[in-house]
């Protein structure tokens, strides 16, 4: 008995010596989850700050780039992915009623295997349509059937996800965009698509996603009015996506207020396609510092509003950025450069969650 007591006392003494030798945890560190301290990364920072994710758009044809893929699959960096292209109409229903999900399934399988959240993008958009939709001569009842069928089958196949059901329905002045859907069905295609998506998956989060609506103005006001009208008509609408394709120095000062006003309507908000591009290259030192501040400002605005649920980059490296192909002479928009070196913008995102 005496020997046992001696062993217990010795073990306690050794434990106390070891724990007293550990470095003290600062007050700042105590606010971070252990995962963030051990594996610093953008998603770890987002989760530690109480957000659901920090994510990125991606294309599977980039995954043969081992440096890219290593970063993409790291959960410390990214906890969510958006299929940049292969869930769009041209790829998922190239012929009437003929659904081809194999490309999207590659993205969905990767998300499932790595435990990442998946954002479906998108159901109804004026761009990247197959010719039979873009140039179709539909009667209103015919196009109603086409829209309902497409949205139902797409969302049902990828059940359990968040979906950009309606993508970019507005012009910059807040009027509705002229396209095959609006020109044939007026605004009725919007509740039609949302209701079809809800029938397909009662548990999906259904969003309207757009650009140029990040600050308070004509476009954001038009979207708020649309959300109000949909709510009054009991049309399912769960969230609003703020794409957030900015130029350096162009983050609107009313971003946080705008997010708060959307949330007040009873919907959640997500930053869905974030990048901050230089309009002239190469970047100056002052421009790089401003870009860091811009990334920080966007993340800080989302972080300040509880129902702004997360932030998605529109890919994370300049090597695969869409910007140079869309804006000649512009670029360097992402937090990693083309050689996968982190820029100050990376630190700006981290600081947006905690500074």
N, C-alpha and C positions, 0 to 999 in steps of 0.2 A: 504493500500500500504506500509506504514511504517513498519507494522507488518510483512509483507511478506519479505521485504528487511532484516529485523532483523533476520528472520529464515534462509535466504540464507547465510548471513554472519556467523551465528553461525555454520551452517553445514560445511561451508568451513573451519572454524577454527578447528572443530573437526577432519575433514579429514586430515588437515595438521599435527595436533598433532599425529594422528595415523600413518601416513606414515613416519613421522620423527622418530617415535619410532621403526620402523622396522629395523632389522639388515641389514647392508650394504652387498651387494652381491660382493664377491671377483671376481677378473678378471678371475680366474680359473673356478669358478662356472658359470660365464657368458658364457663360451664356451659350457656348457652342457645344453641339453634340460631339461625343468622342469620335465618331466617324469622320467629322470634318477636320478635327485636330490631327488624326492619324493619316488621312488621305485627302489632302486639300484638293478641291475641285469645284467646278461650277455647280453641279447638281448637289454635291454635299453641302455647299454653302446655302443653296436654295432650301434644301430640306431642313437644315439647321435653323433657318430663319422662319420656318413654318409654312413654306410654300410646297406645292405638290411635286414640283419638278423644275429643272432647267433642262431644256431639250434642244434638239437640232433637226432640221430637215436633212434628208439624205436620199441618194440614189444608189441602188444596189450595184450598178456598174462601176462605182467608185471603190467597191470593197476589195478589189484585187490589189489596191494600193495598201500595202501592209501597214505603213505608218499611219495612214488615215484610219484604217479599220481598228487598229489598236486603240486609238483615242476614242473612236466612236463607241466601242463596246465597253469602255471603262465606265462603270456606274457612278464613280466619283465625279466624272465630268458630265455625263448625260443620263438622265433618268426617263427621257421621253424622246420619241422620234416621230417625225411627220414624213410620210411618203411624198417626196417633192413632186412627182409626176405620175406614177404608175397607177394611182387610183382615180385619175381623171377620166372623163367620159371617153376620150379617144382611145384609151387603152383598155377600158373595162367593158365597153359596149360598142365595138367598132362597126358592127352591123346591127340592124334592128332586131332586138330580142336575143342577140347572140352575146353572151357574157363571157369574158375572158379574164379570169382573176389570177392567173398564174404569176404574173409579174408582181401584183400587189401581195400575193401570198408569200413571196420571198421576204418582203418587208415585215409582214405580220408575223411570220415564223421567227424571224430574228428578234423581234420585240418580245414575243412570248418566251423564247429560250433564254433571253438575257434579263427578263423581268422588267423591261422598260414599258412605260405607257405608250400607247399608239394613238396618234391623231389621224383620223380619216380626212383626206383632202383631195377632191371635194365632190359634191354631188352635182350642183348646177352652177355653171360659169359660162360666160360668153366666149371664153377663149379655149383653145385646145379641144375643140369639138370635132367629131368625125364629120365628114362631108355630108352624110345623110341627115344629120341634124342641122348643121350650119346652113346648108343650102336647101333644106326641105321646104316644101310648100304644103304646110299643114293647115287643116281646119283647126279651130279651137278644141273641139272634142278629141281630135287625133293627137294633138300635142299634149293635152291633159293626160291622156293615156301614156304617152311616151315618157313624160316627166315622172309620173307616179310609178311606172314600172321600173325606170332606171333607179330612182331613189330607194324604192323598196328593196330591190334586189341587191344593190350595193351595200346598203346599211345592214340588211339581213345577213349577208355573207360575212361581214366583219362586225358581228354583234359585240356589244360590250365596250364600245369605243366612244370617244368624243368625235363629232363630225362637223366639219364646215359644210353645212347643207347648202347654204346660199353663199356664193362668193362674188364679191364686188358688184352689188346691184345698183350702185349710185354713180352718177357723174360727180365731178368736183364741186359743182354748184348745188348739190343736194337733190337734183332731179334724177328720175330713174333712167338708167342706161338703156339705150335703144339696142335691142338684140332680138334674136329669134323668139325668145321667151316673152319678153315684154311686148314686142310688137304684135304678137299673136294673142296673148292672154292678159295683157296689161299686168297689174300687180298680183293677179290671182295665182300666178305660178309659185309665188313665195309660200303662202299657206298650204298650197297643194303639195309642194315638196316637203315641207316640214311635217305635215300630217302623214305623208307616206313613210317618212323616216321613222316617225313615232310608232306607226303600225308595225314596221319592220323590227323595231327593237324598243320596247317600252323603257329600257334602262339606259339607252344612249343619251349622251349630252349633245344637244342640237344647237349649233351656233350659226350666226351670220357673221361673215368675215369680210373686212374691207381695209383699204389703205386710205390715207388722207383724212381719217376720222379720229386721229390720235389727240388732237387738240380741239378745243371748243370752236365751232364754226358751222358753216352751212351743211357740210356733209355729216358731221357728228349729230347735229340737230335733226337732220332728216332720218338718221338711223334711230335716234331716240324716239322720234314720232312713230316710226315703223314698229319698234318694240312695243310701244304703248298700244298701238292699234291691234297688233297681234295678241297682246295680253287681253285686251277687251273682247276680242273675238274667240278667246280660249284656244288659240293656236299654240301648239307647243314651241317654246323658245327658251332655251336654258342659258345661253351665253352669247357674248359679243367678242369677236376677235379684232384686235387692233394690230394690223400687220407690222407697222413700225419700220418701214424702209425709209431711213432718214439720210440726209446729207450732213456732213460734219458741221456742227453749229446750228443744226436745224431742228433740234428737239423742241416741241412746243412747250412753253412755260405753263400752259394750262393742262398738261397731261394728267397729273394726279387728280385735279378737280374734275376733269372729264371722266376718268375712271369712276370716281365717286358718284357722279351723276348717273352713269349707266347702272352701277350697282344699286342705286336707290330705286331703280325701276323693277328690281326683283330678278336681275340676271347676274351671272358671274362674268368676269372679264379675263381674257388671256392676251398676253403679248405673243403673237403667233408667228412672225416672220422677221425678226429683228436683224437688221444690219445698218451700218453707218458708213456711207461711202464718201470718198474724196472726189470732188468734182474736177480737180486738177492733180496730176501726178508728176513727179513723186511727192509724197507727203512731206511737209515741213515739220520741224520739231514742234512748233506751236500747234500745228494741225493734229499731230499725234496726241499731244496733251489734251486738245479739245475733244478728240474722238474718245479718249478715255473718260473724260468728264461726261460726254453724251451717253455712253453706255451706262455709266454710274447713275445718271439722272433717270434714265428709263427704268432701270431695275429698282431704284429707290422709290419711284412713283408707284410701281406695282407693289413693292414690299410694304408700302404705307397703307394699303387698302386690303383688308382681310380677304375679300372675295375676288381679288385679282390673284388667280390661282397658280400661275406659272408663266415662264418666259421661254420661248422657242427661238433659236437663231435660225436664219435662213441659210444653213450650212455654216460651218465653223472655221473654214480655212479659205484663204484667197485662191488657193489652187482650184477649187471647185465652185467659186462664187458665180452667181448668175449675172452680177453687175456688169462686168466688161462686155458681155454679149448684148446687154440691154441698153447700156449707156456708154457710147463710144468715148474713150479717153478717160473714163472714170473707173474707180476701183478701190482696192485696199480696204475693203469694207468689213472684214471679219476679225475676230479676236486672235486667230492664228494666221501667220503669213503663209505664203505658198510653200515654204519649207517646213511648216508645222512648228515654227517658233512662236511662242506666245508673245503678243504685243502688250503694251500698257492697257489696252482695252480689256484684256482678260482680268487684270487687277481692278479695273473700273467696275466690272460686274461683281466681283467679290465684295468690293467696298460698298456697292449699292445695297447689298444685303445687310451689311453690318456697321458701316461708318456712321 
